[in-house]
Amino acid sequence: MVAAVLPALGLLLAAGAAPAAEKTIQRLGNRPAVASDVDDDGLARVIVRYKAGSALAAEGDGTPRQAQRLGRQLGLAMEDRHVLGRRTQSLRARGIGSAALAAKLAARADVEWAVPVRRKTITAALPNDPYFGANQPTITPTVGQWYLRAPDSTFVAAINALGAWAITEGSSAITVAVIDTGVRLDHPDLAGKLRPGYDFVSRTTTAADGGGRDADPSDPGDFGSAGISSWHGTQVAGLVGAASDNGIGIAGTGRNTMVLPVRALGKDGGFDDDIQAAMRWSGGLSNGASCTSASTATAACNPFPARVINLSLGSEGSCSVAYRTLVAELGAAGVSVVAAAGNGNGLAVNEPANCDGVIAVAGIRHAGTKVGYSNLGTEVSVAAPAGNCVNLSGACLYPLLTTDNDGTTTPGNNTYSSSDRPSLGTSFASPLVAGTVGLMLAVNPALTSSQIKALLRSTARPFPSTGAQEPGTGICQAPSATEQIECYCTVSTCGTGMLDAGAAVAAVQAAMAVPTAAITASATSPTAGTAVTLGSAGSGATTGRTLTGFQWTLTSGAGLASFVGATDGSTATLATSGAGTVVVQLTVTDSTGATGTASQTITVAAAPVVVTPPNTNTDGASSGGGGGAMGAGWVLGLLAAAGLLRRRAPRPAVSATR
């Protein structure tokens, strides 16, 4: 018999009033670009390209060494910096501004152009959602969406979604499934962000919508023994992907990431068989060959399979073989599963967050310490803000602001959570991670679930060792039967660190960077029979990497040319033998194994035909001075003359005598 998932499984929350004590909670801009005319060392910086054919270009190609010559000529103390391509390098100078230096260089006859170096910063604009910013005048919490901003001395745990948005604002091609109590589909801040979902609550006694499984994933209210509805799925959905830059409400972590609402929890929670059916459907494992994005959502067809599944649910106990097998299947299909660690006040991580392959998320306070209610253990991958109040009475100071509904039992007005009705719990830390994964996939959709988990862990910021609310707060210990409230996280209890969305997305982008390959040739129109020297000047690796390998190949014209000597160095020699077009390719490899290629077309001209004139020496002497042999042309001339004489000789007279 399938075990009922108790209220602690269904929702990692208890909706309603602000908590009396943090440990008992169950439900728990952009800096403008700097345009300084000198760098941090007080030096002017420029990028200069020398004119083709100039002495500067000939001497400096591939090596930055023109500063001394230019400095003498301009009367400046200059230094070489970096090669940026053929005939192009950066320079620095003291005692002059960058713009003035660029103007002086650009005026030279041997310079093609020169431009000042400017500092750049992230270009992500703050979303215009009114509740995003701090110092809110009309709503609570007054700090707005503090958890999405860059971390500072107060909000140590903020996830720096702004840094991620500077790289990508997400993609509507990426979908995050929210398997939960359903979603209020009519919430204005979720408009246009929801894919067609499904309701997998099979028991009519807990469904609260008058039926079993169907294509309506809306939340009718999950009031049960507690007597109040949580609108939990609506809150989770908003944190993942609320409509952003729409001028109302909040911004979602995943910005343009889409949300797939899937209902598996009803009154007092849900059951494993319904949850696992919802997981299979969400990841597209139930889809037949005829199911496409143009299909209607049915129990056997999910037109928009999710790349990420968020599970803000759980119950005590070890990971069952059923969950373990399903998570592995989803991972093989490229689906990441993100789950809340649970709200057991520092006990062991709940199922399914404790399953291998799941990205388990612990909850931390705004200051970076473990929030009192969050579970912990070695199964946790990373920690994220879960909301905390600081005070024991009055308005909650640092909840997570998200989409909500004010209905007590059945749906009321669509609204937002607040300091008086706070969103608190590892349930709400998990969707911050799920939304971040959506952003990572927007940059590189080919990422596997294991790669995503590794990147989240490797880019997490270290936990703080100060800043706890209570004096004498200790270090988190391995879970036992004893509760642990606020404590200083370690890598063995709360994951490798605090979620850094900006760093995670940047790491994805950096991993996709490839080195630059460039080819120089001593001649691009050689004559057959001559050799061409090939070089790799201008090739280079991205910042923090080095070039470790070179490989030269012929991709066309192998019958017209061949390499002489090694083909795995920074230079190579090509011997030409026939007329036609030859294409040379250089592949460079950097210290991470990434490769870049470049090609160069070489047009080989035919060698001139050499005609040897006949020997005209009439005295029979060899022109070479030896052997007395006659040239072939001379011999043929003699033979031809002899034949002509024979034809012209008179025939003898015929005798009359018989």
WOGI-V952328 format. One record per backbone hydrogen bond with DSSP energy under -0.5 kcal/mol. CO is the residue of the C=O (numbers start at 1). NH is the residue of the N-H. E is the energy in kcal/mol with one decimal. If there is no record, write none. Layout:
# WOGI-V952328
CO/NH/E  CO/NH/E
This chain:
# WOGI-V952328
3/272/-0.8  4/6/-0.8  6/9/-2.1  6/10/-2.0  7/11/-1.6  9/314/-3.0  11/13/-1.3  12/427/-0.6  21/24/-1.3  22/25/-1.2  27/424/-1.1  34/119/-0.8  37/98/-2.4  39/42/-2.2  43/39/-2.8  44/93/-1.7  45/117/-2.9  46/91/-2.3  47/115/-2.5  48/89/-2.2  49/112/-2.4  49/113/-1.5  51/54/-1.9  54/58/-2.3  55/59/-2.2  56/60/-1.8  57/61/-1.1  60/63/-1.7  63/65/-1.3  66/70/-2.6  67/71/-2.9  68/72/-2.1  69/73/-2.0  70/74/-2.4  71/75/-1.4  71/76/-2.2  76/78/-0.9  77/94/-1.9  79/92/-2.3  82/90/-2.2  85/88/-1.9  87/50/-2.8  88/84/-2.2  88/85/-0.8  89/48/-2.9  90/81/-2.0  91/46/-2.2  92/79/-2.6  93/44/-3.0  94/77/-0.6  97/101/-2.4  98/102/-2.5  99/103/-2.1  100/104/-2.2  101/105/-2.4  102/106/-2.6  103/107/-1.2  105/108/-1.7  108/111/-1.1  110/51/-2.1  113/49/-2.8  115/47/-2.8  129/132/-1.9  131/145/-0.8  132/145/-0.9  141/144/-1.8  142/136/-3.2  144/146/-1.8  145/148/-1.6  145/149/-0.6  146/149/-0.9  147/159/-2.8  148/161/-1.5  148/162/-1.1  149/160/-2.1  154/156/-1.2  155/152/-0.8  155/158/-1.2  159/501/-2.2  159/502/-0.8  160/164/-1.2  161/165/-2.7  162/166/-1.2  164/167/-1.5  164/168/-2.5  169/256/-2.9  171/174/-1.6  171/258/-0.5  174/258/-2.5  175/177/-0.5  175/307/-2.1  175/308/-1.4  176/260/-2.6  177/179/-0.7  177/310/-3.2  178/180/-0.8  178/262/-2.2  179/312/-0.5  180/264/-2.8  180/265/-2.1  183/185/-1.3  183/219/-0.8  184/187/-1.9  187/190/-2.1  188/191/-0.7  189/243/-3.3  190/193/-2.1  193/259/-2.8  195/261/-0.7  198/200/-0.6  198/263/-2.5  199/214/-1.3  200/202/-0.8  202/204/-0.7  203/206/-1.3  203/207/-1.6  204/208/-0.8  206/267/-2.9  214/199/-3.4  215/217/-0.7  217/183/-1.5  218/220/-0.7  222/268/-1.0  224/227/-1.0  231/235/-1.7  232/236/-2.4  233/237/-2.5  234/238/-1.8  235/239/-1.7  236/240/-1.9  237/241/-2.9  238/242/-2.0  239/253/-2.3  240/254/-3.0  242/252/-1.2  249/131/-2.6  252/255/-1.3  254/257/-2.3  258/176/-2.6  259/195/-2.9  259/261/-0.7  260/178/-2.6  260/262/-0.5  261/198/-1.0  262/180/-2.5  262/264/-0.5  263/200/-3.8  264/271/-0.5  266/269/-1.7  269/266/-3.0  270/5/-1.1  271/275/-2.5  272/276/-3.0  273/277/-1.9  274/278/-2.2  275/279/-2.1  276/280/-2.3  277/281/-2.3  278/282/-2.6  279/283/-2.0  280/285/-2.1  280/286/-0.7  281/284/-1.3  282/306/-3.2  284/287/-1.0  288/291/-1.5  290/292/-0.6  292/295/-1.9  298/301/-1.2  300/288/-0.7  301/298/-2.2  301/303/-0.6  302/305/-0.5  307/336/-2.7  308/177/-3.3  309/311/-0.5  309/338/-3.1  310/179/-1.7  310/312/-0.5  311/313/-1.2  311/340/-2.0  312/12/-0.7  315/351/-2.9  320/324/-2.6  321/325/-2.5  322/326/-1.9  323/327/-2.8  324/328/-1.7  325/329/-2.1  326/330/-2.6  327/331/-2.5  328/332/-2.2  329/333/-1.2  330/335/-2.8  331/334/-1.7  334/336/-0.5  336/309/-2.8  336/338/-0.5  337/359/-3.1  338/311/-2.9  339/361/-2.3  341/350/-2.5  342/375/-2.5  345/484/-2.2  347/376/-2.2  350/354/-1.6  351/315/-1.9  352/355/-1.9  355/358/-1.8  358/360/-1.1  359/339/-2.1  360/362/-0.5  360/381/-2.3  360/382/-1.6  361/341/-2.6  362/384/-2.3  363/371/-1.6  364/386/-1.8  364/387/-0.6  365/368/-1.8  366/156/-0.6  366/157/-2.3  369/365/-3.3  370/487/-0.6  371/374/-1.4  373/345/-2.6  373/346/-0.5  377/380/-1.5  379/360/-0.5  381/496/-2.0  382/362/-1.7  383/499/-3.1  384/364/-1.9  386/425/-2.3  388/398/-1.6  389/391/-2.6  389/397/-1.2  398/388/-1.7  399/401/-0.7  402/417/-2.6  404/415/-2.7  408/229/-3.6  413/406/-2.4  415/404/-2.7  419/396/-1.7  421/418/-1.7  422/424/-0.7  423/400/-2.0  425/428/-2.0  425/429/-0.7  426/430/-2.1  427/431/-0.7  429/432/-0.6  429/433/-1.2  430/433/-0.6  430/434/-2.4  431/435/-2.6  432/436/-1.5  433/437/-2.5  434/438/-1.8  435/439/-1.6  436/440/-2.2  437/441/-2.4  438/442/-1.3  439/443/-1.2  440/444/-2.1  444/447/-1.7  448/452/-2.4  449/453/-2.2  450/454/-2.2  451/455/-2.4  452/456/-2.5  453/457/-2.0  454/458/-2.5  455/459/-1.7  456/460/-0.6  457/460/-0.6  461/498/-3.0  470/473/-1.3  474/488/-2.8  482/480/-0.6  487/370/-2.6  487/489/-0.6  488/476/-2.8  490/493/-1.4  490/494/-2.6  493/377/-2.7  495/494/-0.5  497/383/-2.3  498/461/-2.5  500/504/-2.4  501/505/-2.4  502/506/-2.2  503/507/-2.2  504/508/-1.6  505/509/-2.2  506/510/-2.8  507/511/-2.2  508/512/-0.9  509/512/-0.7  510/513/-1.3  516/540/-2.3  520/535/-2.7  524/603/-2.6  526/605/-3.2  527/530/-1.9  530/576/-2.4  532/534/-0.6  532/574/-2.9  533/522/-2.2  534/572/-1.9  535/520/-2.3  536/539/-2.2  540/516/-3.1  542/545/-2.1  546/591/-1.6  549/589/-2.2  551/587/-2.4  553/555/-0.6  553/585/-3.0  556/583/-1.9  557/560/-1.9  557/561/-0.8  560/577/-3.4  560/578/-1.6  562/575/-3.2  563/565/-0.6  564/573/-0.6  567/552/-2.7  568/550/-0.5  572/534/-3.3  573/564/-2.7  573/575/-0.5  574/532/-3.0  574/576/-0.5  575/562/-2.2  576/529/-0.9  580/604/-3.3  582/584/-0.5  582/602/-3.5  583/555/-2.2  583/556/-1.1  584/600/-2.5  585/553/-2.3  586/588/-0.5  586/598/-1.8  587/551/-1.5  588/596/-2.1  589/548/-3.3  589/549/-1.6  590/593/-1.9  594/590/-2.6  596/588/-2.8  598/586/-2.7  600/584/-2.8  602/582/-2.9  602/604/-0.7  603/605/-0.5  604/580/-2.2  605/528/-3.3  609/611/-0.6  611/613/-0.6  614/616/-0.5  616/618/-0.5  617/620/-0.7  622/625/-1.5  626/629/-0.6  631/635/-2.1  632/636/-2.5  633/637/-2.0  634/638/-2.1  635/639/-2.5  636/640/-2.4  637/641/-2.2  638/642/-2.5  639/643/-2.1  640/644/-2.0  641/645/-2.3  642/646/-2.1  643/647/-2.1  644/648/-1.5  645/649/-1.0  646/649/-0.6
